[in-house]
Amino acid sequence: MYTKAISTFLLLIFFVGSVSVSTAQTAEQTDGMVNWTAEGMVVFITDAIFSPEQPNDGWIGVELFRTVGEGAEFERIAEADFPETQEEFFSRATTEILTNLYFVTETETENELWQYVQENPRLSDYGFLAFEPDLWRALGTAYFDDATAGLREGVRVTYRLQFELEDGSTEILEDSAIVGAEPAILSPSVVNRIETEERVGGTWASPLEGSEDAFYARIFRQKNMENDFEELPDLLFARRTDENLIVYQWEEEAEPEHTYRYYIQPIDMLRNAGPLSDTLTVISVDFESLPLIGDVDVEETPDGILLSWEPVPNKSYITGVEVRRSRDSRDGYIVMDTLQVLQNQYLDSRLMPNVTYYYELRVVTTRDRSEMPSGIASGSFRNEGIAPSPPAGLRATQEGTGIRLNWEQNAELDLFGYYVYRGTSTLGEMEVISDAAIEDSTTFFDDYEGLHGRTNYVYAIRAMNRSEQVSDYSEPVIIRPDRVVRPPAPVGVSGYAEQNRIRLSWNDAQQSDESVFGYNLYRGTAPVQNHDSDRSASETAEINNFRKLNEEPISGLTFDDPDVNHGETYYYAVSSVDAFGEESVLSNESSFSTIPPSLLAPSQVSVRTVSNGVELRWNRTMQAGAQGYRIYRRAVNDETAVAIQTLNLDETRYLDTTVSSGTRYWYSVSVLSDESESSRSTEQTVSVN
């Protein structure tokens, strides 16, 4: 409800300090004068009605101009329309605003209210009603531009107010707004709740920065989560605090033991909506006066201490019963369990024999608060037949050449210690390997010298209490120690060299060790300088610049190395690899040299006489390493042929101009490389005429 408890309030703060000018050519830019709503733009004209007979800060009249979009001309759309008669004022005002005006102004009749309006032209004279758009319409202090309601989003609409002053000059104010612009409002969060049997409510808040436009909030309520949310008629005022917060508060009467849910939607002064808030759930219950747990009884059983009590009422806001325990009646209580509401018994088996325990029972509610204990009891227990539970969480890791075991601490308070067991099969016998029960520790290191690097060992733990009762085995773990057991290496490498590859083979190491499943072959250009039985083949190979030729282990006993150059010597060594990923030492190396290739003479050579000598032709060779040709000739009386010319590889024709007429000659051709020469081709003869 609106009240008169408000001091002077200037609704249109942007008018303060505006500058008068003597010409209509200059406009003062004013932020906040124009605001967008879904029903169209709203232009704040003034904080008080005025006329030539009753000026406001020197203003006696005002005209409104508008332009839509960028660069368009302003057009005159209206002038200030203040009510001049009582009938005009009451025709504009809504029933609701009139009801509130009568209350705020403490008038009773239309004449009295109209008289008050004439004598009080400023909005600040009407308390919180100064924020009501219906009052702006009635007084004409704002212009509602319905013609802009259908504009598309993103369009800028600019307004110019041209005020006429008493001295004949004009003052121009100008502002704009964008269609569809959202108000600067952040989503409020729940910060507090009110819960009693007769009243409920709560508080929401959001940072002031980013929520500057928040003015009111609509509130929505749901009762007992049975119906949909409904909007309540009241509006919440958005209060600014010294902590730079926007705060909204709500409180109302409630029926006992009912659940209410609320959320709010902030709005700006023109009722543009911001984002929804968190949902607040409250229960009309006095959580400080909850039902007590009565008649708590303690009974010793073979399995532990049994607590029983009268069931608590089955209320929606009571979620359970919390059981706490301590060995000191004054303090040190810890939570043992939280039970369902209808449960009224609890068996405590986590006990030390012959020790007195103290118990507190508390009612647990939907609220995060600790209720006072509503039931207390005490008792002791003698363990005569409950063995410890098997240790949990057993883990095994390789640590150096041994095995490190870790497990979780047992919960039994009368625990004496743990025993560690080891075997080689989950179906075989397990033997104790800890010299005595392990106390005050949940770790064990097995560094037995007899552990073998190729054996998978099974470990398990058993717990024993002070009554010498032993638990079952824990879940076993299986692990192999990190101890190197190298497979045997082949004796060495044998093989032979061909012109374009070296063929290698070695003996089968699997005959000596069944775990061998493959081999690695290494190649170098010099002998191995030293062999070390403590190093794997790959380590020795790296030191001696040997390169491994295979990516995956070779399953067979042979290997062809085609990546060789003619005339070079290569050194080979081999290693074996077993199923555990271990590699043997490097075998003795063997060396092989490739066979240089033999060049072949041209297979097709022809000769004939021409006008100036003898012409030779032959087929071009495509042999690797060939560099050119050599021409040989002998005459009829010569015993051997002599070389007469050497040619490049791309030349396959030669003209011999040094011949004599009437003589027979024999010609042949050989192929040359950098290091060798082929045999000569079959001689071809010709007589020179």
Order of alpha helices (4+ residues) and beta strands (2+ residues): beta-beta-beta-beta-beta-alpha-alpha-alpha-alpha-beta-beta-beta-beta-beta-beta-beta-beta-beta-beta-beta-beta-beta-beta-beta-beta-beta-beta-beta-beta-beta-beta-beta-beta-beta-beta-beta-beta-alpha-beta-beta-beta-beta-beta-beta-beta-beta-beta-beta-beta
